[in-house]
Amino acid sequence: MSTYIADEIRAYGTIRDLALAEAERITNTLNLQRARISNEFVENALKPARSPYESQHLPEGDAARERQRCEAVKVRLSLLHAHLAAMSREHVQAA
């Protein structure tokens, strides 16, 4: 069961990475929202499990790397949001 859960968490991490790549390729509100939600889901999956689910987690080394990745994704999403807001302001000013 533990291996299944770890594989599932890794799969969600991959989905998050794909959502981020799409948001970077096409930066719009919807893609940024998808990437944010995906990242939050992975973060929640990395929280310590409570009884009776303690055995359902990533090994700590993998979890630590994923937590760092989640933080890096938050920073990247912040930058993309700022870029999108700047582009919107420029579009309004040009009109």
C-alpha positions as CSV (number, residue, x, y, z in Angstrom):
1,M,0.0,0.0,0.0
2,S,2.8,2.4,0.9
3,T,4.4,2.1,-2.6
4,Y,1.1,2.7,-4.3
5,I,0.6,5.9,-2.3
6,A,4.1,7.1,-3.0
7,D,3.6,6.5,-6.7
8,E,0.3,8.3,-6.6
9,I,1.9,11.4,-4.9
10,R,4.7,11.3,-7.5
11,A,2.1,11.2,-10.3
12,Y,0.4,14.3,-8.8
13,G,3.8,16.0,-8.8
14,T,4.2,15.2,-12.5
15,I,0.7,16.6,-13.2
16,R,1.7,19.7,-11.3
17,D,4.9,20.0,-13.4
18,L,2.9,19.7,-16.6
19,A,0.4,22.3,-15.4
20,L,3.3,24.7,-14.6
21,A,4.9,24.0,-18.0
22,E,1.5,24.8,-19.7
23,A,1.2,28.0,-17.6
24,E,4.7,29.1,-18.7
25,R,3.9,28.3,-22.3
26,I,0.5,30.0,-22.3
27,T,0.3,32.4,-19.4
28,N,-3.3,33.1,-18.7
29,T,-5.4,33.1,-15.5
30,L,-6.9,29.7,-16.1
31,N,-3.5,28.0,-16.6
32,L,-2.0,29.8,-13.6
33,Q,-5.0,28.7,-11.5
34,R,-4.6,25.0,-12.6
35,A,-0.9,25.1,-11.7
36,R,-1.6,26.7,-8.3
37,I,-4.3,24.1,-7.4
38,S,-2.0,21.3,-8.5
39,N,0.8,22.6,-6.4
40,E,-1.4,23.0,-3.4
41,F,-2.7,19.4,-3.8
42,V,0.9,18.1,-3.8
43,E,1.8,20.2,-0.8
44,N,-1.2,18.8,1.1
45,A,-0.2,15.2,0.1
46,L,3.2,15.8,1.7
47,K,1.9,16.7,5.2
48,P,2.5,14.1,7.8
49,A,-0.3,11.5,7.8
50,R,-2.4,11.0,10.8
51,S,-3.5,7.7,12.3
52,P,-4.3,5.2,10.7
53,Y,-2.6,6.4,7.6
54,E,1.0,6.8,8.8
55,S,2.3,4.2,6.4
56,Q,0.9,6.1,3.4
57,H,3.6,8.7,2.6
58,L,6.7,9.4,0.5
59,P,10.1,8.5,2.0
60,E,11.3,11.6,3.9
61,G,14.1,12.3,1.4
62,D,11.6,12.3,-1.5
63,A,9.1,14.4,0.5
64,A,11.8,17.0,1.3
65,R,12.7,17.3,-2.4
66,E,9.0,17.6,-3.3
67,R,8.5,20.3,-0.6
68,Q,11.4,22.3,-2.1
69,R,9.9,21.8,-5.6
70,C,6.5,23.1,-4.3
71,E,8.2,26.2,-3.0
72,A,10.0,26.8,-6.3
73,V,6.7,26.4,-8.1
74,K,5.1,29.0,-5.9
75,V,7.9,31.5,-6.7
76,R,7.6,30.7,-10.5
77,L,3.8,31.2,-10.3
78,S,4.2,34.5,-8.5
79,L,6.5,35.7,-11.3
80,L,4.1,34.5,-13.9
81,H,1.2,36.3,-12.2
82,A,3.2,39.5,-12.1
83,H,4.1,39.2,-15.8
84,L,0.4,38.6,-16.6
85,A,-0.6,41.6,-14.6
86,A,2.0,43.8,-16.3
87,M,0.9,42.7,-19.7
88,S,-2.8,43.5,-18.8
89,R,-1.8,47.0,-17.6
90,E,0.2,47.6,-20.8
91,H,-2.8,46.4,-22.9
92,V,-5.1,48.8,-21.0
93,Q,-2.7,51.7,-21.4
94,A,-2.3,51.0,-25.1
95,A,-6.1,51.1,-25.6
